[in-house]
């Protein structure tokens, strides 16, 4: 038994040593620094957006003890990802597992790493849940998959990696996507955001300028439309896209751009980057009657 435990202990220590060289300290807020992961050896660093409070005067602490200046290339609050660049080459790039975490199962042992100080820190846990379908974050971002763990996210661990027992990085840890829950964004979900931030500096999201709540449709309309619910407009910005397009407080959206809208997630899914600044048809229930209007989708700032 002692030999087995010793081998396991040595194995975990080796995993931390191997993966830890690609974990950096991110100094971008006034209180405790957070963590980041080397995305590429030529100086790209990924971290959690909520720990990057500053746009300038950002420092990154490397595994060799040096602290170097970093530039913020872009951020996506909806997936809690931020992309930094340091003017360094030959950084230790961790082994990314790739994919969307499908090689892992509930119960697999994992390690969360962080570097809020000079040295790498680690905590052990298990995968407690895996999403089976794509998931819309509360902020509106879309992830193909996420991993939920029971690891203790110590202060400064957000932005650091979740690694498997082979030392491969499964994804980036965030404590801000869902309050009180430790979630990991798999590498497959990080890659597209990184490419978009490199190209545009931001992830474009559509915007209507409304607040909504789901409501049940009257029986007659339910049969006519073959849907039970729509989205009631409880607030409309007069100067926003919806207000400019003629939508009114009390309207119920049932479709947008030809896509059925039953829930808030349906609405957000239609407000994709390719529809920004494009005119789309919106069907609403107004005074018990169907009305169709045209709205030019805005861009969320």
Secondary structure, DSSP 8 states (H G I E B T S, - for coil): -HHHHHHHHHHHHHHHHHHHTTEEEEE-SSSS-EEEEEEETTTEEEE-GGG---SSSEEEE-TTS-EEEEEEEEEETTTTEEEEEES-SS-----B--TTSTT--TT-EEEEEE-SSSS-EEEEEEEEEE-SS-EE-TTS-EES-EEEE-----TT-TT-EEE-TTS-EEEEEESSSSTT-EEEEEHHHHHHHHHHHHHHSB---EE--EEEEEEE--HHHHHHHT-SEEEEEEEE-TTSHHHHTT--TT-EEEEETTEE--SHHHHHHHS-GGGTT-EEEEEEEETTEEEEEEEE-EE--
